[in-house]
């Protein structure tokens, strides 16, 4: 705080048995988690890696914290132009488990086919997401929320997702200054795209990591009406919505107070 660095997010790398013993506290204290399966496999039995990966991803999904699955995703591509079928399945299963991001390591750091590795991972991810059903993940979140007293942001985030689904909305548009609302909406894994509009360039960059979120950078608005107008023009310009589309808005009024979501609005784009 003294160094004016509160905006810097901390991604905790889980690579030891001690980290697993304290995983709940680490998730709570961190802004995101990276599952370093290679180093973790040295510390715990190899047969435990799949279940540990699934457990950590589930905990992060419930907490609304981005989770990265990393290490040896397409390891054979450090030397070969194509991955093994098992590696392709491994990448797909991480996505099906609910990971926010998948990460290459040696494949791009020292491998012979760095660009091809990225292209193939991208293809696997997109193909998997075409058939992805997030009912299981959304159920985890819903069951977990029953155990706690929900905040206004929690409740409205859920309502936004349900409304967007019922209306078959083209998108959920959240106006956010800290990125918190976008991450809370992402917890529910809505079938509708999440467009996060923000004037904060640092949050704009961070939100790329969160599942289902398309961040859009705008100029700082004068007031609420200006916020909606600027945001609508920005997402129309990028082709995210068009005339006669239905969008579900959410924002906090006043806008410059983080985590202050208190507005939901349904709009037919004109």
PEUR-V283913 format. One record per residue. N is the residue number from 1. SS is DSSP state (2 for helix, 1 for strand, 0 for the rest). Layout:
# PEUR-V283913
N_SS + N_SS
This chain:
# PEUR-V283913
1_0 + 2_0 + 3_0 + 4_0 + 5_0 + 6_0 + 7_0 + 8_0 + 9_0 + 10_0 + 11_1 + 12_1 + 13_1 + 14_1 + 15_0 + 16_0 + 17_2 + 18_2 + 19_2 + 20_2 + 21_2 + 22_0 + 23_2 + 24_2 + 25_2 + 26_2 + 27_2 + 28_2 + 29_2 + 30_0 + 31_0 + 32_1 + 33_1 + 34_1 + 35_1 + 36_1 + 37_2 + 38_2 + 39_2 + 40_2 + 41_2 + 42_2 + 43_2 + 44_0 + 45_0 + 46_2 + 47_2 + 48_2 + 49_2 + 50_2 + 51_2 + 52_2 + 53_2 + 54_2 + 55_2 + 56_2 + 57_2 + 58_2 + 59_2 + 60_2 + 61_2 + 62_2 + 63_2 + 64_0 + 65_0 + 66_1 + 67_1 + 68_1 + 69_1 + 70_1 + 71_0 + 72_0 + 73_0 + 74_0 + 75_2 + 76_2 + 77_2 + 78_2 + 79_0 + 80_0 + 81_0 + 82_0 + 83_0 + 84_0 + 85_2 + 86_2 + 87_2 + 88_2 + 89_2 + 90_2 + 91_2 + 92_2 + 93_2 + 94_2 + 95_2 + 96_2 + 97_2 + 98_0 + 99_0 + 100_0 + 101_1 + 102_1 + 103_1 + 104_0 + 105_0 + 106_2 + 107_2 + 108_2 + 109_2 + 110_0 + 111_0 + 112_0 + 113_0 + 114_2 + 115_2 + 116_2 + 117_2 + 118_2 + 119_2 + 120_2 + 121_2 + 122_2 + 123_2 + 124_2 + 125_2 + 126_2 + 127_2 + 128_2 + 129_2 + 130_2 + 131_0 + 132_0 + 133_0 + 134_0 + 135_2 + 136_2 + 137_2 + 138_2 + 139_2 + 140_2 + 141_2 + 142_2 + 143_2 + 144_2 + 145_2 + 146_0 + 147_0 + 148_0 + 149_0 + 150_0 + 151_0 + 152_2 + 153_2 + 154_2 + 155_2 + 156_2 + 157_2 + 158_2 + 159_2 + 160_2 + 161_2 + 162_2 + 163_2 + 164_2 + 165_2 + 166_2 + 167_0 + 168_0 + 169_0 + 170_0 + 171_1 + 172_1 + 173_1 + 174_1 + 175_1 + 176_0 + 177_0 + 178_0 + 179_0 + 180_2 + 181_2 + 182_2 + 183_2 + 184_2 + 185_2 + 186_2 + 187_2 + 188_0 + 189_0 + 190_0 + 191_0 + 192_0 + 193_1 + 194_1 + 195_1 + 196_1 + 197_1 + 198_1 + 199_0 + 200_0 + 201_2 + 202_2 + 203_2 + 204_2 + 205_2 + 206_2 + 207_2 + 208_2 + 209_2 + 210_0 + 211_0 + 212_0 + 213_1 + 214_1 + 215_1 + 216_1 + 217_1 + 218_0 + 219_0 + 220_0 + 221_0 + 222_0 + 223_0 + 224_2 + 225_2 + 226_2 + 227_2 + 228_2 + 229_2 + 230_2 + 231_2 + 232_2 + 233_2 + 234_2 + 235_2 + 236_2 + 237_2 + 238_0 + 239_0 + 240_0 + 241_0 + 242_0 + 243_0 + 244_0 + 245_0 + 246_1 + 247_1 + 248_1 + 249_1 + 250_1 + 251_1 + 252_1 + 253_0 + 254_0 + 255_0 + 256_0 + 257_0 + 258_0 + 259_0 + 260_0 + 261_1 + 262_1 + 263_1 + 264_1 + 265_1 + 266_1 + 267_1 + 268_1 + 269_0 + 270_0
